[in-house]
Amino acid sequence: MTRRSQPPYPPELRQRAVRMVAEVQGDYESPWAAMNAVAEKLGIGTGETVRKWVRQAEVDGGVRPGTTSEESDELKRLRRENAELRRANDILKAASAFFAAEIDRPPRRS
């Protein structure tokens, strides 16, 4: 699975696509067909992209269980902060061990 090298779609386009799917869903035989049609009309890569946006909008709206966008962003922020704190702790432990060894060393005689 490869990631897009282009920047992500703007939030306004995502919101518009989700609204359009909700509006036109009754005109199609399935939600999937509506998502594909909206993706084609808006020039979005695939219907799968629109499907993910619709599902996330449902989670954010409380209609579907799952992790909301806000919770996901907060988890990412906390994980980055946690990793940074672990690196700082490792540096402090190394410095502490270094200075403890210096204290225990007998003084040099000239």
C-alpha atoms as a printed R data frame, in Angstrom:
    type eleno elety resid chain resno       x      y       z
1   ATOM     1    CA   MET     A     1   0.000  0.000   0.000
2   ATOM     2    CA   THR     A     2   1.504  3.321  -1.014
3   ATOM     3    CA   ARG     A     3   0.809  6.781   0.287
4   ATOM     4    CA   ARG     A     4  -0.057  9.774  -1.836
5   ATOM     5    CA   SER     A     5   2.828 12.087  -2.576
6   ATOM     6    CA   GLN     A     6   0.399 14.952  -3.198
7   ATOM     7    CA   PRO     A     7  -0.949 17.040  -0.328
8   ATOM     8    CA   PRO     A     8  -4.253 15.828   1.122
9   ATOM     9    CA   TYR     A     9  -7.545 17.139  -0.182
10  ATOM    10    CA   PRO     A    10  -8.671 20.386   1.496
11  ATOM    11    CA   PRO     A    11 -11.170 20.027   4.371
12  ATOM    12    CA   GLU     A    12 -13.767 22.046   2.437
13  ATOM    13    CA   LEU     A    13 -13.722 19.486  -0.393
14  ATOM    14    CA   ARG     A    14 -14.070 16.634   2.077
15  ATOM    15    CA   GLN     A    15 -17.060 18.283   3.743
16  ATOM    16    CA   ARG     A    16 -18.657 19.025   0.383
17  ATOM    17    CA   ALA     A    17 -18.224 15.418  -0.746
18  ATOM    18    CA   VAL     A    18 -19.796 14.095   2.469
19  ATOM    19    CA   ARG     A    19 -22.750 16.483   2.092
20  ATOM    20    CA   MET     A    20 -23.198 15.535  -1.561
21  ATOM    21    CA   VAL     A    21 -23.252 11.816  -0.737
22  ATOM    22    CA   ALA     A    22 -25.971 12.427   1.862
23  ATOM    23    CA   GLU     A    23 -27.987 14.489  -0.624
24  ATOM    24    CA   VAL     A    24 -27.784 12.137  -3.628
25  ATOM    25    CA   GLN     A    25 -27.770  8.784  -1.855
26  ATOM    26    CA   GLY     A    26 -31.480  8.247  -2.545
27  ATOM    27    CA   ASP     A    27 -30.905  8.653  -6.293
28  ATOM    28    CA   TYR     A    28 -28.605  5.588  -6.456
29  ATOM    29    CA   GLU     A    29 -29.158  1.896  -5.864
30  ATOM    30    CA   SER     A    30 -26.509  1.771  -3.110
31  ATOM    31    CA   PRO     A    31 -24.435  4.105  -0.946
32  ATOM    32    CA   TRP     A    32 -21.334  2.820  -2.757
33  ATOM    33    CA   ALA     A    33 -22.733  3.919  -6.121
34  ATOM    34    CA   ALA     A    34 -23.480  7.374  -4.684
35  ATOM    35    CA   MET     A    35 -19.931  7.641  -3.318
36  ATOM    36    CA   ASN     A    36 -18.433  6.667  -6.668
37  ATOM    37    CA   ALA     A    37 -20.610  9.211  -8.477
38  ATOM    38    CA   VAL     A    38 -19.626 12.006  -6.075
39  ATOM    39    CA   ALA     A    39 -15.952 11.078  -6.391
40  ATOM    40    CA   GLU     A    40 -16.211 11.265 -10.171
41  ATOM    41    CA   LYS     A    41 -18.106 14.591 -10.134
42  ATOM    42    CA   LEU     A    42 -15.598 16.240  -7.787
43  ATOM    43    CA   GLY     A    43 -12.496 14.744  -9.388
44  ATOM    44    CA   ILE     A    44 -11.506 12.791  -6.306
45  ATOM    45    CA   GLY     A    45  -9.298  9.748  -6.871
46  ATOM    46    CA   THR     A    46 -11.724  6.933  -6.035
47  ATOM    47    CA   GLY     A    47 -15.009  6.193  -4.352
48  ATOM    48    CA   GLU     A    48 -13.022  4.538  -1.559
49  ATOM    49    CA   THR     A    49 -11.592  7.920  -0.598
50  ATOM    50    CA   VAL     A    50 -15.079  9.389  -0.334
51  ATOM    51    CA   ARG     A    51 -16.272  6.304   1.589
52  ATOM    52    CA   LYS     A    52 -13.557  6.854   4.210
53  ATOM    53    CA   TRP     A    53 -14.544 10.502   4.543
54  ATOM    54    CA   VAL     A    54 -18.217  9.588   4.960
55  ATOM    55    CA   ARG     A    55 -17.385  6.959   7.593
56  ATOM    56    CA   GLN     A    56 -15.183  9.397   9.517
57  ATOM    57    CA   ALA     A    57 -17.911 12.056   9.369
58  ATOM    58    CA   GLU     A    58 -20.335  9.498  10.794
59  ATOM    59    CA   VAL     A    59 -17.908  8.720  13.647
60  ATOM    60    CA   ASP     A    60 -17.346 12.428  14.318
61  ATOM    61    CA   GLY     A    61 -21.121 12.982  14.317
62  ATOM    62    CA   GLY     A    62 -21.701 10.179  16.827
63  ATOM    63    CA   VAL     A    63 -23.678  8.056  14.351
64  ATOM    64    CA   ARG     A    64 -21.030  5.329  14.115
65  ATOM    65    CA   PRO     A    65 -18.718  4.011  16.874
66  ATOM    66    CA   GLY     A    66 -15.020  4.659  16.548
67  ATOM    67    CA   THR     A    67 -12.253  7.159  17.244
68  ATOM    68    CA   THR     A    68 -13.214 10.719  16.363
69  ATOM    69    CA   SER     A    69 -10.885 13.007  14.450
70  ATOM    70    CA   GLU     A    70 -10.267 15.082  17.584
71  ATOM    71    CA   GLU     A    71  -9.374 11.993  19.616
72  ATOM    72    CA   SER     A    72  -7.089 10.770  16.843
73  ATOM    73    CA   ASP     A    73  -5.294 14.130  16.664
74  ATOM    74    CA   GLU     A    74  -4.910 14.179  20.450
75  ATOM    75    CA   LEU     A    75  -3.483 10.638  20.444
76  ATOM    76    CA   LYS     A    76  -0.948 11.591  17.767
77  ATOM    77    CA   ARG     A    77   0.075 14.677  19.747
78  ATOM    78    CA   LEU     A    78   0.447 12.685  22.967
79  ATOM    79    CA   ARG     A    79   2.468  9.950  21.241
80  ATOM    80    CA   ARG     A    80   4.877 12.545  19.811
81  ATOM    81    CA   GLU     A    81   5.182 14.197  23.218
82  ATOM    82    CA   ASN     A    82   5.747 10.812  24.877
83  ATOM    83    CA   ALA     A    83   8.521  9.940  22.403
84  ATOM    84    CA   GLU     A    84  10.168 13.324  23.007
85  ATOM    85    CA   LEU     A    85  10.047 12.817  26.773
86  ATOM    86    CA   ARG     A    86  11.549  9.326  26.446
87  ATOM    87    CA   ARG     A    87  14.442 10.755  24.413
88  ATOM    88    CA   ALA     A    88  14.991 13.463  27.034
89  ATOM    89    CA   ASN     A    89  14.960 10.828  29.800
90  ATOM    90    CA   ASP     A    90  17.528  8.722  27.936
91  ATOM    91    CA   ILE     A    91  19.791 11.753  27.578
92  ATOM    92    CA   LEU     A    92  19.417 12.602  31.276
93  ATOM    93    CA   LYS     A    93  20.154  8.999  32.304
94  ATOM    94    CA   ALA     A    94  23.300  8.960  30.179
95  ATOM    95    CA   ALA     A    95  24.426 12.296  31.615
96  ATOM    96    CA   SER     A    96  23.691 11.118  35.148
97  ATOM    97    CA   ALA     A    97  25.737  7.942  34.637
98  ATOM    98    CA   PHE     A    98  28.600  9.968  33.161
99  ATOM    99    CA   PHE     A    99  28.737 12.427  36.071
100 ATOM   100    CA   ALA     A   100  28.325  9.670  38.664
101 ATOM   101    CA   ALA     A   101  31.351  7.923  37.168
102 ATOM   102    CA   GLU     A   102  33.317 11.195  37.363
103 ATOM   103    CA   ILE     A   103  32.512 11.560  41.082
104 ATOM   104    CA   ASP     A   104  33.567  7.985  41.864
105 ATOM   105    CA   ARG     A   105  36.875  8.315  40.034
106 ATOM   106    CA   PRO     A   106  39.911  8.937  42.255
107 ATOM   107    CA   PRO     A   107  41.475 12.366  41.791
108 ATOM   108    CA   ARG     A   108  44.496 12.615  39.453
109 ATOM   109    CA   ARG     A   109  47.915 13.399  40.879
110 ATOM   110    CA   SER     A   110  50.167 15.669  38.958
